[in-house]
């Protein structure tokens, strides 16, 4: 296993067939020669259509060390156990002011990072009761299961090429997308490469 997903998150998972490949792919992750894009359904719409959320995250005390009890909190950099975190996000579509389809790209890889960051904007992920509480409930036929999906990964391969993979939405999210009129086969790149201005 080259990287992990949270217990209730669906989507792309990278598994190497040899120890050598695992080592090379892990090195790409460590060097941040990778781009992972997640799709989330949020309750509410972020004020900015594109943005960056950053800040230090640390494990909250009083919770179990692993599994469902683990919980993160935004804190001050320099505090014990605090690690810097950064997520880029883009609003792909909205359903009025109640729901938004948000694409998120974690630049760092902290536990529950995307969940915590989207909740900090006042737009928790649907079904994420850990960080959104009652505000993260679905509505009507929109399920209360966590609606966060690792949509795609683009990572440098040990041989110098690129490995790209995309995962289709799980059934409960596919149903939400169809109910809200979102396109589950959308191929837009929400995070195009930034243009470098040439000096004259």
Secondary structure, DSSP 8 states (H G I E B T S, - for coil): --S---TT-EE-----SSHHHHHHHHHHHHTT-EEEEEEEEEES--SSSEEEEEEEEEE-TTS-SSGGG--EEEE-TTSTT-EEEEEEEEEEEEETTTEEEEEEEESS--TTHHHHHHHHTT--BTT-HHHHGGGG---TTS-SS--EEEEEEEEE-TTSSEEEEE----HHHHHHHHHHT--TT----TT---------
